[in-house]
Amino acid sequence: MTRIKEEEIFIVDVIKHCIEKQNFSCAYIQKTFEMPYPLAGRVIAACEELGIIQDGPTNRKIITLEEWQKDYDKYAKKLIKKGLF
C-alpha cells in the first residue's frame, strides 16, 4: 500500500477547489492557497497534460466536478506519478 503524503492530499484539494470555481490561474492558486508561483505553474501544467484543463481556440475548458469525482482515482494516481509532490 502506498502512503499518501499531506502534500499530495493538499494538491488534490487545490485541484478540486479550482474545478469547483472554474478558475485555474497561477495568480488565483497563489493567492488562495499561499502557494509559490513555480508550484502553482506545475499544478496547472500537470492538469493540462491530464486533460483536466483543455485549451480551445476561444476559451479554456475545465472538467466538471462530476467528471473529477468519477475519475478521481485515475487523476490522483497520474498526478502522483508525475512527481508533482
Backbone as CSV, one residue per row, in Angstrom:
resi,resn,N_x,N_y,N_z,CA_x,CA_y,CA_z,C_x,C_y,C_z
1,MET,0.848,-1.189,0.000,0.000,0.000,0.000,0.892,1.251,0.000
2,THR,0.577,2.183,-0.838,1.336,3.422,-0.936,0.818,4.427,0.082
3,ARG,1.739,5.024,0.797,1.363,6.051,1.770,1.272,7.388,1.041
4,ILE,0.168,8.068,1.215,-0.016,9.369,0.581,0.393,10.452,1.569
5,LYS,1.249,11.340,1.107,1.734,12.428,1.952,0.704,13.549,2.032
6,GLU,0.828,14.356,3.084,-0.064,15.508,3.247,-0.032,16.420,2.037
7,GLU,1.155,16.607,1.453,1.283,17.485,0.296,0.448,16.980,-0.871
8,GLU,0.393,15.665,-1.040,-0.374,15.090,-2.130,-1.860,15.357,-1.934
9,ILE,-2.323,15.195,-0.723,-3.736,15.464,-0.431,-4.015,16.942,-0.669
10,PHE,-3.106,17.808,-0.264,-3.279,19.244,-0.458,-3.408,19.585,-1.938
11,ILE,-2.536,19.042,-2.785,-2.579,19.344,-4.216,-3.896,18.869,-4.815
12,VAL,-4.344,17.696,-4.430,-5.620,17.174,-4.939,-6.758,18.086,-4.500
13,ASP,-6.708,18.579,-3.271,-7.736,19.510,-2.792,-7.691,20.836,-3.552
14,VAL,-6.490,21.301,-3.886,-6.342,22.532,-4.671,-7.024,22.352,-6.023
15,ILE,-6.748,21.232,-6.668,-7.328,20.971,-7.987,-8.854,20.882,-7.894
16,LYS,-9.349,20.192,-6.896,-10.815,20.084,-6.729,-11.431,21.473,-6.544
17,HIS,-10.806,22.293,-5.720,-11.309,23.648,-5.476,-11.325,24.460,-6.774
18,CYS,-10.242,24.363,-7.546,-10.159,25.115,-8.811,-11.220,24.639,-9.805
19,ILE,-11.504,23.345,-9.801,-12.567,22.825,-10.666,-13.908,23.409,-10.228
20,GLU,-14.156,23.392,-8.923,-15.425,23.935,-8.403,-15.589,25.398,-8.787
21,LYS,-14.509,26.167,-8.717,-14.565,27.605,-9.020,-14.369,27.892,-10.503
22,GLN,-14.014,26.847,-11.277,-13.721,27.002,-12.712,-12.654,28.077,-12.929
23,ASN,-11.615,28.026,-12.098,-10.540,29.014,-12.170,-9.199,28.326,-11.955
24,PHE,-8.406,28.237,-13.000,-7.073,27.657,-12.926,-6.032,28.676,-13.369
25,SER,-5.913,29.773,-12.662,-4.853,30.733,-12.985,-3.795,30.670,-11.882
26,CYS,-2.550,30.918,-12.269,-1.466,30.901,-11.282,-1.727,31.915,-10.168
27,ALA,-2.198,33.092,-10.541,-2.454,34.142,-9.542,-3.520,33.698,-8.543
28,TYR,-4.574,33.065,-9.041,-5.651,32.601,-8.160,-5.139,31.529,-7.198
29,ILE,-4.398,30.570,-7.727,-3.880,29.493,-6.877,-2.898,30.052,-5.854
30,GLN,-2.028,30.945,-6.282,-1.065,31.561,-5.360,-1.761,32.260,-4.211
31,LYS,-2.728,33.087,-4.538,-3.402,33.897,-3.518,-4.273,33.030,-2.607
32,THR,-5.053,32.142,-3.190,-6.000,31.345,-2.414,-5.302,30.362,-1.490
33,PHE,-4.224,29.742,-1.975,-3.579,28.672,-1.218,-2.189,29.027,-0.723
34,GLU,-1.790,30.302,-0.898,-0.465,30.752,-0.474,0.611,29.801,-1.006
35,MET,0.498,29.498,-2.286,1.395,28.558,-2.940,2.418,29.334,-3.765
36,PRO,3.682,28.915,-3.751,4.685,29.586,-4.578,4.316,29.500,-6.065
37,TYR,4.644,30.545,-6.791,4.306,30.623,-8.213,4.794,29.410,-9.005
38,PRO,6.050,28.949,-8.816,6.504,27.798,-9.605,5.669,26.534,-9.365
39,LEU,5.257,26.313,-8.122,4.436,25.139,-7.826,3.046,25.288,-8.435
40,ALA,2.489,26.492,-8.373,1.182,26.739,-8.998,1.260,26.457,-10.500
41,GLY,2.341,26.860,-11.112,2.546,26.594,-12.535,2.652,25.113,-12.830
42,ARG,3.316,24.369,-11.951,3.436,22.915,-12.132,2.079,22.237,-11.993
43,VAL,1.246,22.719,-11.076,-0.106,22.166,-10.912,-0.903,22.386,-12.199
44,ILE,-0.840,23.584,-12.735,-1.581,23.898,-13.963,-1.056,23.068,-15.130
45,ALA,0.255,22.960,-15.261,0.837,22.170,-16.356,0.413,20.706,-16.265
46,ALA,0.423,20.153,-15.056,0.006,18.753,-14.874,-1.473,18.584,-15.230
47,CYS,-2.291,19.539,-14.840,-3.723,19.468,-15.149,-3.970,19.548,-16.652
48,GLU,-3.171,20.340,-17.337,-3.284,20.417,-18.797,-2.891,19.090,-19.434
49,GLU,-1.805,18.481,-18.963,-1.349,17.199,-19.503,-2.360,16.082,-19.273
50,LEU,-3.053,16.127,-18.149,-4.027,15.079,-17.818,-5.406,15.332,-18.417
51,GLY,-5.595,16.474,-19.047,-6.889,16.768,-19.659,-7.911,17.364,-18.700
52,ILE,-7.485,17.722,-17.502,-8.386,18.370,-16.543,-8.719,19.770,-17.065
53,ILE,-7.722,20.395,-17.669,-7.880,21.690,-18.335,-7.583,21.453,-19.809
54,GLN,-8.430,21.986,-20.664,-8.197,21.869,-22.101,-8.345,23.246,-22.721
55,ASP,-7.290,23.686,-23.384,-7.342,24.988,-24.057,-7.957,24.819,-25.431
56,GLY,-8.962,25.606,-25.694,-9.600,25.598,-27.002,-9.245,26.854,-27.764
57,PRO,-9.731,26.979,-28.983,-9.399,28.156,-29.788,-9.937,29.463,-29.200
58,THR,-11.044,29.393,-28.481,-11.613,30.634,-27.952,-11.594,30.720,-26.438
59,ASN,-11.527,29.598,-25.746,-11.510,29.649,-24.286,-10.961,28.357,-23.696
60,ARG,-10.842,28.339,-22.398,-10.307,27.199,-21.666,-11.477,26.372,-21.110
61,LYS,-11.441,25.069,-21.354,-12.461,24.170,-20.818,-11.880,23.457,-19.600
62,ILE,-12.647,23.419,-18.537,-12.254,22.720,-17.317,-13.280,21.628,-17.080
63,ILE,-12.812,20.430,-16.722,-13.759,19.341,-16.489,-14.719,19.716,-15.367
64,THR,-15.823,19.006,-15.291,-16.804,19.266,-14.240,-16.406,18.537,-12.963
65,LEU,-16.998,18.944,-11.879,-16.756,18.284,-10.601,-17.198,16.827,-10.673
66,GLU,-18.274,16.561,-11.390,-18.759,15.185,-11.547,-17.729,14.329,-12.275
67,GLU,-17.107,14.888,-13.320,-16.065,14.155,-14.048,-14.866,13.891,-13.148
68,TRP,-14.495,14.883,-12.355,-13.376,14.735,-11.418,-13.664,13.625,-10.423
69,GLN,-14.870,13.632,-9.843,-15.211,12.630,-8.840,-15.296,11.233,-9.451
70,LYS,-15.826,11.151,-10.653,-15.975,9.856,-11.323,-14.609,9.229,-11.591
71,ASP,-13.659,10.028,-12.030,-12.337,9.530,-12.391,-11.258,9.949,-11.393
72,TYR,-11.649,10.185,-10.157,-10.726,10.681,-9.136,-9.482,9.810,-8.999
73,ASP,-9.668,8.509,-8.886,-8.521,7.621,-8.693,-7.543,7.718,-9.856
74,LYS,-8.078,7.764,-11.067,-7.228,7.868,-12.261,-6.411,9.163,-12.227
75,TYR,-7.068,10.270,-11.954,-6.366,11.556,-11.919,-5.354,11.616,-10.781
76,ALA,-5.749,11.190,-9.593,-4.860,11.261,-8.428,-3.605,10.414,-8.641
77,LYS,-3.774,9.208,-9.153,-2.618,8.348,-9.392,-1.685,8.952,-10.434
78,LYS,-2.236,9.534,-11.478,-1.401,10.136,-12.518,-0.667,11.368,-11.984
79,LEU,-1.330,12.136,-11.127,-0.668,13.297,-10.529,0.497,12.858,-9.650
80,ILE,0.309,11.787,-8.911,1.380,11.272,-8.058,2.533,10.773,-8.925
81,LYS,2.211,10.057,-10.008,3.250,9.537,-10.902,4.030,10.673,-11.575
82,LYS,3.404,11.809,-11.784,4.072,12.939,-12.426,5.125,13.563,-11.505
83,GLY,5.168,13.124,-10.263,6.162,13.648,-9.343,5.876,15.082,-8.934
84,LEU,4.618,15.431,-8.931,4.248,16.799,-8.584,4.509,17.082,-7.110
85,PHE,4.588,16.045,-6.331,4.675,16.221,-4.880,6.090,16.055,-4.398
